[in-house]
Amino acid sequence: MEVIDLNVKAYKKQSPFRMIAIFVLGVVVGFALFYIYSQLSSPPSKEISIQPQIVQQKEPGETEESTQKETPPPEPKETEEQKLVKELENMSPLVYLVDEEKLNDEMLNVLQQIHPFAVAIRHSGENVNRDKFLGLLQKIRNVTQQSGSDLPLFAMKFDLNYLPSFPEFQGLPKISDFNMETDISKIAEAGTSYAQKARELGISMFLGPMIELYVAGRVPETDKGYYFGDTTESIQKIGLSFAQGIWQGKVVPVIKSFPGKSLAQKKEIDNKTSFVLEVDNPGGDMNQAISQLATWLFPFSEAVHQGLPALLVSHVAIPLLD
């Protein structure tokens, strides 16, 4: 009796197209069931807005309190010195010299327009009329000085031989008194006394003192009384100490006249009179010539070294340096 495999027989009788259709149908049903399951089991989606957060990094050793933002300190109030600097930025860098006989409305208008740093009145003659001088200063002050301002400065020529024209300066020490003084601090105190009297008159700048060396043969003997001395030591001890006292008294000393106008010689160059500061033997030993020139220039170099505030420059040529 022949044994028949029923499974094989049944398989052989099925159509291959039918098998493909059943497979495709199964795949489709599977995807459908998976989609339905995912919709039923997953929670509804929510849109969550995530704001960026900045995390401040702490430095090693920093605490929570130290990382808090500090309130900036209030800005410091403007000092008087800062106000003065601002005023100076708007000033013309000029010391304007006015002849007392030529001061008129036109000149006052010029001063008002240029707004100079300082104004000085030049008088004629040996003596000065105190009341006229102060009256002219007041006229200039009225047209140039802004309210609450100490600028421009008002200057006067500093000459110990004519200042006694002002009663305020009478009784103060003279150059001859300084020559007898051995205490430098007292010489400085004398300078401060001159400054205090000047400020009482509304004067805030001296065109002086003159600190040039007296050199016999270059300067007449009759003019020796105008000089603080004939050695560098006397200039340093008396002249510069006196100038420092003026500066300490809050009056600007303008030491004069660099490089040494009284020592210069007049020469005619191209039909013009010029001032030339020449050593005694310009064609001789160079070291000796430089040493002599350095001695003459010492008062001014020392004044700069000591920090004195102003220096008047004269129109003098120095061939050895030029």
Protein Blocks (a to p, Z undefined) as FASTA:
>chain_A
ZZddfklmmmmmpcfklmmmmmmmmmmmmmmmmmmmmmmmpccdddddddddddddddeh
iafklmpccdddddddddfklmmmmmmmmpccbdcdddfklgcfklmmmmmmnopabdcd
ddedjbdcfklmmmmmmmmmmmmmcghiabdcddddddfklmmmpmklgoiacfklmmmp
cbfklmmmmmmmmmmmmmmnopabdcdddfbdcdehjacfklmmmpgbjcfklmmmmmmm
mmmmmmmnopacdddddebfklpccddeehiacdddddfblmlcfklmmmmmmmmmmmmm
mmmmnopabdcddddddfklZZ
